[in-house]
Amino acid sequence: MDKLLRIVILGGGTAGWMAANLFAKRWSREQVQITLMESPEIPIIGVGEGSTPSLKRFFKQLDLPEQEWMPACHATYKTNIRFVGWSPASSMQEYSHPFYSQPDVFNERAFFTNCRTRRLGLDVVTDPEKFFINGELARQGKVPIASANFPFQMEYGYHFDSQLLGRYLAGVATARGVIHHQAKLAEVLRNDRGEITALQTDAGDFIAGDFFIDCTGFASLLMQKALAVPFHSYQQQLFNDSAVVMPTAALEKPPVETRSTALSAGWCWQIPLTHRTGNGYVYSSQFISRDQAEAEFRAHIGMSESAQECRHLTMRVGQLAQHWSHNCVGLGLSQGFIEPLEATALHLVQLTIEALMDALDEHNFTSNGRDNFNRTVANHFDGVRDYIIAHYKLNTRGVNNSLGSDYWRANRDNKQLPESLLQILDVWYRCGDLAAELAQRKIKPAFNTASWHCLLAGYGAFPPLAANQPGQGKGDLYRECEVKKFVEGCALNFPTQQKC
C-alpha cells in the first residue's frame, strides 16, 4: 500500500467500536486512518448482552484485562446456556449447552460414545452438563477462573451491559488514535463506478474515505439504502421477529449462565449482571400480539403489577446477499441478524472483522479478496442459522403434554429446512458419525461437534429404549470412565465469587 488508507465507520454501538479497535490494533496510523461517525440522536438498541467465548479472544487481542473492562460494564462470567422447557415430552425437561474448554478433551469421547449408544436404544447417561467442566461450574455457581496451578486453559463468555461496553470501547479506540465524529448523515456521495467517496453530514461537512463500514443497524444506510444490496430473509425458517424487554433487580448470587425459557410463542432470556438482570421475550408476531406478549412476559418475570415500562423491538432475521459490496462492508445488524438464542451476534461481528482484515492484508488493500470474503461470511451466517433452526424444529412442546401452541407446532412441522441441516439430522438419526459429517464440510461449521451433541442429546432426540437392556452401568462410559469424578475434581479448583 503506497498511500494512507482512510477507513470510515458509519455508526457506533458495540459493532462499530469493535471494528475501530481491531483496525487500530492491526494497522499503524501511518498505514490506515480510522474515522467513526455516529449520530448522538440514534440510540443503541442495547439488548445483545451475552457472548460466546470468542469475545474473550477479542479482549486478549486488544490487551484489555478483565479486571479493567468487566467492572466498567457490570459484566459477569458465562460458562453455559440453560434451556428450560424446550423438549418436555422427552426425558429432558431442561438441558445445558456448556462452552467447550481444554479439560473437556478427556471426556468428549465418553459423551459422544454414550450418545451413539443411546441412539442404539440403550439406557446410558447423556446429560451434556455432566460431561463438560463448564456445565459443572454452572451447577455449582463457580466462576471459570482457576487457581494458578490449574494445568488447563478455560474458555468462557460474558454477560455485560451493552451500552456501557460500547462506551468503554469508544474510549479505548479514541485513546488509540481513532477519530470520533458526532454528526447525522445527510447524504452518501458515490463516484461513477458506484463506490462511496464521502459522507455528507447535516451540518454540511464531508467525511471522505477509501473504504466504508456500515454499522447503522437494521437501517443499513450504506449497504441496503445507498448500494441497494439485496437482503436474504430467514423468515420461513426462523419465525421470531419481535421482542419485549425489561430489566429487573440484580440477583443476589448471579449465576454463571444465561437462562432461555420456552414460552407460548417464543422464549425468554435471563442475563445476570452485577447491577441488574436483563430479561427479554423473543417471539413471533404471527402467533401472538404485542399486548399479549407483554402480558405473558410480565407474568413470567413477576412484573405483572409493576408500573415500569417495557421496550418493544422488531427484528429482521437473515443476511445480506453480499456482505462486501463496492468499497463498503456491512457489520452488525446492518449485515444481518440471527436471533439471540445462542448469543452469536458479536461472534459474527468479530468473525466478519477478522475476515475483512485478513482479506485486505492478503490483497494489499484491494478488492481482490471480496468474493472469498463474501463466501466465508455467508457460510458463517448459514452455519449459525442451521444450529438455531434445530432448536425449534426438534421441540416437543405439545407432544403428549399441555404446553403446545400453534407456534411450537408450526416450528416442529416446518418443512422449509436447509439441506445442510437435513444432512446433519439424517446422520444423527441413522446413528452415523456426526463428527465425521461436520469435519468433511468445506466450511468449518459455526458450532462444533460437542455443541451439536449437546443440542441433540439435550432435546432427548433418541429412539425409544430397547426392551432388553444390559446390566446396570454396562456400556455406560459416564460410569465406567468415572467422568463424574474427573469433572467434579476439576471444579474444586474454581472459586464461587465473581472476581471482577
RODO-2510 file (C-alpha; in nm, 4 decimals, decimal comma):
residues 500
     n   res          X          Y          Z
     1     m     0,0000     0,0000     0,0000
     2     d     0,1629     0,3233    -0,1182
     3     k    -0,0684     0,5787     0,0437
     4     l    -0,2643     0,6230     0,3647
     5     l    -0,5914     0,4279     0,3550
     6     r    -0,8892     0,6117     0,5004
     7     i    -1,1486     0,3830     0,6625
     8     v    -1,4767     0,5447     0,7658
     9     i    -1,7113     0,3597     1,0024
    10     l    -2,0701     0,4882     0,9989
    11     g    -2,2423     0,4089     1,3274
    12     g    -2,1069     0,3303     1,6710
    13     g    -2,2508     0,0779     1,9111
    14     t    -2,0617    -0,2339     2,0037
    15     a    -2,0086    -0,3464     1,6422
    16     g    -1,8666    -0,0142     1,5233
    17     w    -1,6315     0,0268     1,8164
    18     m    -1,5177    -0,3354     1,7979
    19     a    -1,4184    -0,2732     1,4361
    20     a    -1,2457     0,0552     1,5190
    21     n    -1,0411    -0,1077     1,7946
    22     l    -0,9377    -0,4126     1,5929
    23     f    -0,8413    -0,1967     1,2938
    24     a    -0,6346     0,0327     1,5166
    25     k    -0,4629    -0,2671     1,6725
    26     r    -0,3839    -0,4337     1,3389
    27     w    -0,2712    -0,1301     1,1385
    28     s    -0,0495     0,1628     1,2322
    29     r    -0,1631     0,5235     1,1944
    30     e     0,0852     0,5567     0,9094
    31     q    -0,0992     0,2779     0,7230
    32     v    -0,4625     0,3463     0,7996
    33     q    -0,6623     0,6434     0,9239
    34     i    -0,9779     0,5324     1,1052
    35     t    -1,2768     0,7621     1,1498
    36     l    -1,6006     0,6652     1,3224
    37     m    -1,9034     0,8851     1,2589
    38     e    -2,2182     0,8408     1,4642
    39     s    -2,5275     1,0402     1,5383
    40     p    -2,5886     1,1177     1,9069
    41     e    -2,9618     1,1200     1,8268
    42     i    -2,9731     0,7497     1,7350
    43     p    -2,9887     0,5274     2,0462
    44     i    -2,8136     0,1929     2,0815
    45     i    -3,0570    -0,0999     2,0859
    46     g    -2,8705    -0,2263     2,3905
    47     v    -3,0104    -0,5753     2,4413
    48     g    -2,7383    -0,8014     2,2970
    49     e    -2,5775    -0,8595     2,6345
    50     g    -2,4305    -1,2089     2,6155
    51     s    -2,1380    -1,3547     2,4230
    52     t    -1,9671    -1,6704     2,3105
    53     p    -1,6017    -1,7402     2,4111
    54     s    -1,4796    -1,5552     2,1009
    55     l    -1,5205    -1,2274     2,2915
    56     k    -1,2532    -1,3458     2,5334
    57     r    -1,0163    -1,3620     2,2359
    58     f    -1,1235    -1,0116     2,1309
    59     f    -1,0201    -0,8571     2,4626
    60     k    -0,6964    -1,0534     2,4622
    61     q    -0,6137    -0,9190     2,1145
    62     l    -0,6650    -0,5654     2,2437
    63     d    -0,4651    -0,6244     2,5650
    64     l    -0,7656    -0,5253     2,7773
    65     p    -0,7637    -0,7153     3,1091
    66     e    -1,0858    -0,8406     3,2642
    67     q    -1,0019    -0,6537     3,5838
    68     e    -1,0364    -0,3314     3,3837
    69     w    -1,3269    -0,3734     3,1443
    70     m    -1,5595    -0,6083     3,3354
    71     p    -1,6321    -0,3746     3,6322
    72     a    -1,6796    -0,0838     3,3890
    73     c    -1,9502    -0,2816     3,2071
    74     h    -2,1067    -0,4564     3,5108
    75     a    -2,0028    -0,7814     3,3453
    76     t    -2,0296    -1,1365     3,4793
    77     y    -1,8842    -1,4641     3,3575
    78     k    -2,0819    -1,7021     3,1380
    79     t    -1,9942    -2,0710     3,1208
    80     n    -2,3197    -2,2139     2,9980
    81     i    -2,6629    -2,1602     2,8417
    82     r    -2,9521    -2,3385     3,0113
    83     f    -3,2604    -2,4239     2,8055
    84     v    -3,5812    -2,4758     3,0017
    85     g    -3,8997    -2,6304     2,8658
    86     w    -3,7952    -2,6794     2,5041
    87     s    -3,8461    -3,0550     2,4919
    88     p    -4,0821    -3,1524     2,7765
    89     a    -4,2097    -3,4682     2,6040
    90     s    -3,8630    -3,6196     2,6237
    91     s    -3,6919    -3,7074     2,9475
    92     m    -3,5069    -3,3729     2,9301
    93     q    -3,7135    -3,1032     3,0991
    94     e    -3,4122    -2,8745     3,0697
    95     y    -3,0557    -2,9051     2,9475
    96     s    -2,7309    -2,7118     2,9300
    97     h    -2,5014    -2,6113     2,6472
    98     p    -2,1636    -2,5651     2,8227
    99     f    -1,8826    -2,3833     2,6453
   100     y    -1,6091    -2,6281     2,5459
   101     s    -1,2812    -2,5952     2,7405
   102     q    -0,9471    -2,7733     2,7314
   103     p    -1,0278    -3,0239     3,0137
   104     d    -1,3205    -3,1494     2,8048
   105     v    -1,0845    -3,3242     2,5640
   106     f    -1,0660    -3,6041     2,8208
   107     n    -1,4428    -3,6569     2,8363
   108     e    -1,5797    -3,5735     2,4926
   109     r    -1,5210    -3,9266     2,3632
   110     a    -1,7237    -4,0679     2,6525
   111     f    -2,0037    -3,8197     2,5768
   112     f    -2,0047    -3,8897     2,2018
   113     t    -1,9947    -4,2664     2,2590
   114     n    -2,2781    -4,2532     2,5104
   115     c    -2,4876    -4,0504     2,2670
   116     r    -2,4282    -4,3091     1,9972
   117     t    -2,5056    -4,5917     2,2419
   118     r    -2,8306    -4,4177     2,3356
   119     r    -2,9173    -4,3806     1,9664
   120     l    -2,8976    -4,7611     1,9543
   121     g    -3,1641    -4,7808     2,2247
   122     l    -2,9510    -4,8444     2,5341
   123     d    -3,0108    -4,6546     2,8568
   124     v    -2,6946    -4,4533     2,9313
   125     v    -2,6196    -4,1065     3,0685
   126     t    -2,6334    -3,8320     2,8023
   127     d    -2,6883    -3,5111     3,0020
   128     p    -2,4381    -3,2658     2,8452
   129     e    -2,3559    -3,0766     3,1648
   130     k    -2,2409    -3,3964     3,3336
   131     f    -1,9538    -3,4382     3,0875
   132     f    -1,8190    -3,0836     3,0495
   133     i    -1,6398    -2,8771     3,3117
   134     n    -1,8307    -2,5555     3,2386
   135     g    -2,1591    -2,7382     3,2941
   136     e    -2,0371    -2,8434     3,6380
   137     l    -1,9195    -2,4894     3,7169
   138     a    -2,2650    -2,3585     3,6259
   139     r    -2,4277    -2,6194     3,8502
   140     q    -2,2067    -2,5188     4,1418
   141     g    -2,2220    -2,1457     4,0656
   142     k    -1,8446    -2,1158     4,0275
   143     v    -1,6601    -1,8738     3,8004
   144     p    -1,4254    -2,0149     3,5318
   145     i    -1,1082    -1,8542     3,6694
   146     a    -0,8974    -2,1362     3,8090
   147     s    -0,6146    -2,1299     4,0607
   148     a    -0,2641    -2,0645     3,9268
   149     n    -0,1671    -2,4318     3,9331
   150     f    -0,4635    -2,5500     3,7232
   151     p    -0,2973    -2,7030     3,4136
   152     f    -0,5729    -2,6429     3,1546
   153     q    -0,6986    -2,3447     2,9579
   154     m    -1,0583    -2,2425     3,0243
   155     e    -1,2948    -2,0947     2,7692
   156     y    -1,5987    -1,8882     2,8626
   157     g    -1,8141    -1,5987     2,7567
   158     y    -1,9532    -1,2948     2,9358
   159     h    -2,2705    -1,1108     3,0243
   160     f    -2,2373    -0,7302     3,0056
   161     d    -2,4235    -0,4023     2,9784
   162     s    -2,4039    -0,3409     2,6034
   163     q    -2,4397     0,0365     2,6250
   164     l    -2,1561     0,0573     2,8758
   165     l    -1,9453    -0,1791     2,6645
   166     g    -1,9909     0,0416     2,3575
   167     r    -1,8963     0,3464     2,5635
   168     y    -1,5930     0,1731     2,7087
   169     l    -1,4677     0,0568     2,3676
   170     a    -1,5185     0,4090     2,2313
   171     g    -1,2854     0,5444     2,4983
   172     v    -1,0221     0,2836     2,4210
   173     a    -1,0414     0,3443     2,0459
   174     t    -1,0166     0,7232     2,0636
   175     a    -0,7231     0,6933     2,3038
   176     r    -0,5527     0,4767     2,0417
   177     g    -0,5961     0,7267     1,7594
   178     v    -0,9437     0,6638     1,6148
   179     i    -1,1116     0,9878     1,5047
   180     h    -1,4609     1,0227     1,6535
   181     h    -1,7022     1,2450     1,4611
   182     q    -2,0509     1,3034     1,6023
   183     a    -2,2900     1,4058     1,3269
   184     k    -2,6038     1,2966     1,1487
   185     l    -2,5771     1,1556     0,7968
   186     a    -2,7394     1,3710     0,5301
   187     e    -2,6156     1,2180     0,2027
   188     v    -2,3946     0,9412     0,0674
   189     l    -2,1721     1,0519    -0,2211
   190     r    -2,0666     0,7996    -0,4879
   191     n    -1,8456     0,8077    -0,7969
   192     d    -1,9308     0,6861    -1,1472
   193     r    -1,8181     0,3318    -1,0541
   194     g    -2,0739     0,3212    -0,7746
   195     e    -1,8143     0,3416    -0,4969
   196     i    -1,8782     0,5581    -0,1931
   197     t    -1,6443     0,8579    -0,1817
   198     a    -1,7702     1,0578     0,1153
   199     l    -2,0434     1,1021     0,3749
   200     q    -2,2060     1,4441     0,3999
   201     t    -2,3301     1,5464     0,7443
   202     d    -2,6385     1,7518     0,8234
   203     a    -2,4020     2,0374     0,9074
   204     g    -2,2650     2,0326     0,5514
   205     d    -1,9299     1,8725     0,6352
   206     f    -1,7795     1,5985     0,4182
   207     i    -1,6035     1,2915     0,5586
   208     a    -1,4098     1,1373     0,2725
   209     g    -1,2848     0,7796     0,2738
   210     d    -1,1437     0,4995     0,0650
   211     f    -1,3284     0,2211     0,2450
   212     f    -1,6502     0,2299     0,4458
   213     i    -1,8041     0,0142     0,7191
   214     d    -2,1816     0,0219     0,7633
   215     c    -2,2747    -0,0126     1,1329
   216     t    -2,6112     0,1650     1,1095
   217     g    -2,8162    -0,1258     1,2458
   218     f    -3,1294    -0,2546     1,0765
   219     a    -3,1495     0,0743     0,8791
   220     s    -2,8404    -0,0400     0,6816
   221     l    -2,7985     0,3095     0,5392
   222     l    -2,4958     0,2293     0,3243
   223     m    -2,5346    -0,1337     0,2207
   224     q    -2,9073    -0,1536     0,1597
   225     k    -3,0138     0,2084     0,1179
   226     a    -2,7216     0,3593    -0,0752
   227     l    -2,5817     0,0499    -0,2510
   228     a    -2,9132    -0,1399    -0,2837
   229     v    -2,7647    -0,4717    -0,1707
   230     p    -3,0461    -0,7326    -0,1502
   231     f    -3,1397    -0,8938     0,1803
   232     h    -3,1973    -1,2695     0,2107
   233     s    -3,4594    -1,3336     0,4774
   234     y    -3,4682    -1,6409     0,7031
   235     q    -3,8326    -1,5714     0,7912
   236     q    -3,9625    -1,9020     0,6543
   237     q    -3,7203    -2,0918     0,8761
   238     l    -3,6965    -1,8683     1,1831
   239     f    -4,0331    -1,7159     1,2750
   240     n    -3,9332    -1,4785     1,5552
   241     d    -3,9426    -1,1117     1,4531
   242     s    -4,0144    -0,9204     1,7751
   243     a    -3,9019    -0,8811     2,1329
   244     v    -4,0221    -0,7157     2,4517
   245     v    -3,7612    -0,6348     2,7180
   246     m    -3,7469    -0,5129     3,0770
   247     p    -3,4713    -0,5212     3,3398
   248     t    -3,5288    -0,6386     3,6942
   249     a    -3,3191    -0,6168     4,0087
   250     a    -2,9810    -0,7860     4,0229
   251     l    -2,9778    -1,1396     4,1589
   252     e    -2,8122    -1,1839     4,4974
   253     k    -2,5854    -1,4544     4,3567
   254     p    -2,5607    -1,4028     3,9783
   255     p    -2,5389    -1,7419     3,8061
   256     v    -2,2644    -1,8028     3,5508
   257     e    -2,5127    -1,8980     3,2810
   258     t    -2,7788    -1,7481     3,0565
   259     r    -3,1256    -1,8932     3,1032
   260     s    -3,3519    -1,9413     2,7976
   261     t    -3,7060    -2,0457     2,8881
   262     a    -3,9633    -2,1509     2,6279
   263     l    -4,2920    -1,9559     2,6419
   264     s    -4,6082    -1,9830     2,4311
   265     a    -4,4791    -1,8077     2,1163
   266     g    -4,1052    -1,7885     2,1665
   267     w    -3,8628    -1,7817     2,4562
   268     c    -3,7428    -1,5568     2,7369
   269     w    -3,3820    -1,4799     2,8250
   270     q    -3,2428    -1,4066     3,1690
   271     i    -2,8995    -1,2424     3,1730
   272     p    -2,7421    -1,1763     3,5150
   273     l    -2,5325    -0,8596     3,5505
   274     t    -2,3825    -0,7144     3,8660
   275     h    -2,6255    -0,4160     3,8743
   276     r    -2,9417    -0,5640     3,7196
   277     t    -3,0898    -0,8664     3,5474
   278     g    -3,1642    -0,8419     3,1763
   279     n    -3,4895    -1,0041     3,0609
   280     g    -3,6484    -1,0269     2,7203
   281     y    -3,9160    -1,2264     2,5373
   282     v    -3,8291    -1,3087     2,1752
   283     y    -4,1471    -1,4015     1,9881
   284     s    -4,3229    -1,4237     1,6528
   285     s    -4,5859    -1,1586     1,5777
   286     q    -4,7584    -1,4144     1,3541
   287     f    -4,8676    -1,6093     1,6625
   288     i    -4,9125    -1,3550     1,9416
   289     s    -4,9964    -0,9856     1,9601
   290     r    -4,7723    -0,7210     2,1111
   291     d    -5,0008    -0,6758     2,4136
   292     q    -5,0389    -1,0499     2,4698
   293     a    -4,6611    -1,0950     2,4508
   294     e    -4,6027    -0,8193     2,7065
   295     a    -4,8615    -0,9662     2,9436
   296     e    -4,7068    -1,3136     2,9202
   297     f    -4,3589    -1,1708     2,9632
   298     r    -4,4541    -0,9665     3,2694
   299     a    -4,6175    -1,2697     3,4282
   300     h    -4,3084    -1,4810     3,3605
   301     i    -4,0686    -1,2368     3,5310
   302     g    -4,3104    -1,1493     3,8136
   303     m    -4,3732    -0,7906     3,6995
   304     s    -4,7450    -0,8026     3,6097
   305     e    -4,8350    -0,5320     3,8619
   306     s    -4,5288    -0,3164     3,8002
   307     a    -4,5655     0,0333     3,6534
   308     q    -4,2246     0,0011     3,4888
   309     e    -4,2490     0,0261     3,1098
   310     c    -4,1335    -0,2401     2,8684
   311     r    -3,9443    -0,1711     2,5479
   312     h    -4,0674    -0,3314     2,2262
   313     l    -3,8302    -0,4155     1,9413
   314     t    -3,8676    -0,5556     1,5926
   315     m    -3,6097    -0,7792     1,4273
   316     r    -3,5318    -0,8713     1,0706
   317     v    -3,3712    -1,2134     1,0545
   318     g    -3,1464    -1,3026     0,7613
   319     q    -2,8320    -1,1731     0,5926
   320     l    -2,7194    -0,9543     0,3038
   321     a    -2,6704    -1,1106    -0,0380
   322     q    -2,3165    -0,9663    -0,0252
   323     h    -2,1520    -0,8511     0,2955
   324     w    -1,8916    -0,6565     0,0936
   325     s    -2,0206    -0,4513    -0,1988
   326     h    -1,8146    -0,1968    -0,3913
   327     n    -1,5931    -0,0371    -0,1237
   328     c    -1,8263    -0,0963     0,1689
   329     v    -1,8766    -0,3786     0,4212
   330     g    -2,1846    -0,4302     0,6369
   331     l    -2,1226    -0,5095     1,0018
   332     g    -2,3537    -0,5986     1,2873
   333     l    -2,7279    -0,5578     1,2374
   334     s    -2,6710    -0,3826     0,9027
   335     q    -2,5227    -0,7034     0,7562
   336     g    -2,7801    -0,9390     0,9037
   337     f    -2,9120    -1,0857     1,2226
   338     i    -2,9869    -1,4290     1,3611
   339     e    -3,1960    -1,4137     1,6741
   340     p    -3,0097    -1,4036     2,0083
   341     l    -3,0795    -1,7623     2,1190
   342     e    -2,7097    -1,8655     2,1336
   343     a    -2,5693    -1,5115     2,1701
   344     t    -2,3916    -1,5204     1,8334
   345     a    -2,4353    -1,1558     1,7278
   346     l    -2,0955    -1,0295     1,8452
   347     h    -1,9389    -1,3613     1,7451
   348     l    -2,0434    -1,2959     1,3843
   349     v    -1,9277    -0,9335     1,4082
   350     q    -1,5857    -1,0440     1,5265
   351     l    -1,5502    -1,3126     1,2589
   352     t    -1,6500    -1,0602     0,9908
   353     i    -1,3942    -0,8032     1,1081
   354     e    -1,1165    -1,0617     1,1261
   355     a    -1,2011    -1,1990     0,7799
   356     l    -1,2014    -0,8462     0,6366
   357     m    -0,8652    -0,7563     0,7868
   358     d    -0,7122    -1,0778     0,6563
   359     a    -0,8548    -1,0149     0,3075
   360     l    -0,7255    -0,6583     0,2963
   361     d    -0,3826    -0,7571     0,4209
   362     e    -0,3522    -1,0519     0,1823
   363     h    -0,4537    -0,8484    -0,1222
   364     n    -0,2748    -0,5218    -0,0406
   365     f    -0,5941    -0,3331     0,0489
   366     t    -0,7615    -0,4025    -0,2859
   367     s    -1,0970    -0,5672    -0,3546
   368     n    -0,9387    -0,8875    -0,4895
   369     g    -1,0372    -1,0818    -0,1786
   370     r    -1,4002    -0,9694    -0,1868
   371     d    -1,5597    -1,2808    -0,3375
   372     n    -1,3869    -1,5173    -0,0983
   373     f    -1,4734    -1,2895     0,1943
   374     n    -1,8403    -1,2888     0,0956
   375     r    -1,8485    -1,6686     0,0733
   376     t    -1,6778    -1,7049     0,4095
   377     v    -1,9078    -1,4666     0,5975
   378     a    -2,2222    -1,6049     0,4312
   379     n    -2,1203    -1,9536     0,5420
   380     h    -2,0685    -1,8315     0,8985
   381     f    -2,4245    -1,6964     0,8976
   382     d    -2,5691    -2,0117     0,7444
   383     g    -2,3866    -2,2284     0,9974
   384     v    -2,5355    -2,0343     1,2877
   385     r    -2,8766    -2,0392     1,1160
   386     d    -2,8745    -2,4205     1,0957
   387     y    -2,7933    -2,4596     1,4639
   388     i    -3,0640    -2,2137     1,5708
   389     i    -3,3302    -2,3687     1,3462
   390     a    -3,2616    -2,7075     1,5043
   391     h    -3,3688    -2,5706     1,8447
   392     y    -3,7159    -2,5057     1,7053
   393     k    -3,7523    -2,7998     1,4717
   394     l    -3,6722    -3,0518     1,7465
   395     n    -3,9030    -2,9055     2,0136
   396     t    -4,1543    -3,1448     2,1741
   397     r    -4,3904    -2,8907     2,3308
   398     g    -4,7439    -3,0169     2,2869
   399     v    -4,6327    -3,3762     2,2248
   400     n    -4,8052    -3,5796     2,4978
   401     n    -4,8316    -3,2695     2,7193
   402     s    -5,0300    -2,9484     2,7571
   403     l    -4,7561    -2,6986     2,6691
   404     g    -4,8197    -2,6949     2,2949
   405     s    -4,9313    -2,3998     2,0842
   406     d    -4,9720    -2,3198     1,7170
   407     y    -4,6286    -2,1563     1,7291
   408     w    -4,4448    -2,4640     1,8532
   409     r    -4,6390    -2,6986     1,6243
   410     a    -4,5604    -2,4780     1,3236
   411     n    -4,1899    -2,4898     1,4115
   412     r    -4,1962    -2,8666     1,4543
   413     d    -4,3875    -2,9159     1,1273
   414     n    -4,1775    -2,6679     0,9289
   415     k    -4,0549    -2,8241     0,6029
   416     q    -3,8519    -2,5189     0,4914
   417     l    -3,5234    -2,6551     0,6219
   418     p    -3,1790    -2,6004     0,4665
   419     e    -3,0236    -2,9058     0,3066
   420     s    -2,7182    -2,8614     0,5263
   421     l    -2,9295    -2,9049     0,8397
   422     l    -3,1188    -3,2007     0,6929
   423     q    -2,7895    -3,3799     0,6340
   424     i    -2,6836    -3,3329     0,9967
   425     l    -3,0161    -3,4630     1,1281
   426     d    -3,0082    -3,7542     0,8844
   427     v    -2,6648    -3,8622     1,0090
   428     w    -2,7798    -3,8369     1,3696
   429     y    -3,0986    -4,0369     1,3266
   430     r    -2,9241    -4,3027     1,1154
   431     c    -2,6763    -4,3410     1,4020
   432     g    -2,3945    -4,2194     1,1794
   433     d    -2,0723    -4,0426     1,2734
   434     l    -2,1696    -3,6810     1,3339
   435     a    -1,8095    -3,5703     1,3902
   436     a    -1,7099    -3,7086     1,0503
   437     e    -2,0069    -3,5364     0,8841
   438     l    -1,9106    -3,1979     1,0266
   439     a    -1,5393    -3,2475     0,9544
   440     q    -1,5898    -3,3191     0,5839
   441     r    -1,7695    -2,9917     0,5171
   442     k    -1,5782    -2,7365     0,3116
   443     i    -1,6517    -2,4535     0,5533
   444     k    -1,5943    -2,5124     0,9231
   445     p    -1,9349    -2,5267     1,0965
   446     a    -2,0232    -2,2399     1,3294
   447     f    -2,0804    -2,4886     1,6126
   448     n    -1,8520    -2,7816     1,6758
   449     t    -1,9313    -3,1496     1,7238
   450     a    -1,9638    -3,1130     2,1017
   451     s    -2,2205    -2,8335     2,0619
   452     w    -2,4304    -3,0386     1,8203
   453     h    -2,4211    -3,3353     2,0579
   454     c    -2,5281    -3,1078     2,3445
   455     l    -2,8268    -2,9828     2,1475
   456     l    -2,9433    -3,3200     2,0160
   457     a    -2,8867    -3,5050     2,3416
   458     g    -3,0350    -3,2158     2,5371
   459     y    -3,3583    -3,2453     2,3406
   460     g    -3,3676    -3,6182     2,4003
   461     a    -3,3578    -3,6752     2,0239
   462     f    -3,3291    -4,0520     2,0664
   463     p    -3,5372    -4,3567     1,9759
   464     p    -3,7395    -4,5395     2,2441
   465     l    -3,5329    -4,7538     2,4770
   466     a    -3,4818    -5,1130     2,3646
   467     a    -3,6746    -5,3806     2,5519
   468     n    -3,3634    -5,5717     2,6528
   469     q    -3,1035    -5,3693     2,8392
   470     p    -2,7578    -5,4808     2,9583
   471     g    -2,6787    -5,4866     3,3284
   472     q    -2,6737    -5,1646     3,5284
   473     g    -2,3979    -4,9349     3,4020
   474     k    -2,2703    -5,1781     3,1372
   475     g    -2,1590    -4,9880     2,8267
   476     d    -2,2118    -4,6530     3,0002
   477     l    -1,8814    -4,4639     2,9700
   478     y    -2,0006    -4,1941     3,2082
   479     r    -1,9842    -4,4504     3,4853
   480     e    -1,7124    -4,6809     3,3543
   481     c    -1,4641    -4,3978     3,2889
   482     e    -1,5542    -4,2167     3,6107
   483     v    -1,6244    -3,8958     3,4239
   484     k    -1,8158    -3,7650     3,7258
   485     k    -1,5084    -3,7779     3,9496
   486     f    -1,2903    -3,6047     3,6919
   487     v    -1,5367    -3,3215     3,6252
   488     e    -1,6186    -3,2615     3,9900
   489     g    -1,2480    -3,2846     4,0800
   490     c    -1,1634    -3,0149     3,8272
   491     a    -1,4369    -2,7913     3,9663
   492     l    -1,2668    -2,7867     4,3075
   493     n    -1,0041    -2,5529     4,1577
   494     f    -1,2547    -2,2727     4,0960
   495     p    -1,3944    -2,0034     4,3296
   496     t    -1,7621    -1,9229     4,3768
   497     q    -1,7396    -1,5421     4,3820
   498     q    -1,7177    -1,3100     4,0834
   499     k    -1,3539    -1,1941     4,0703
   500     c    -1,4032    -0,8881     3,8518
***
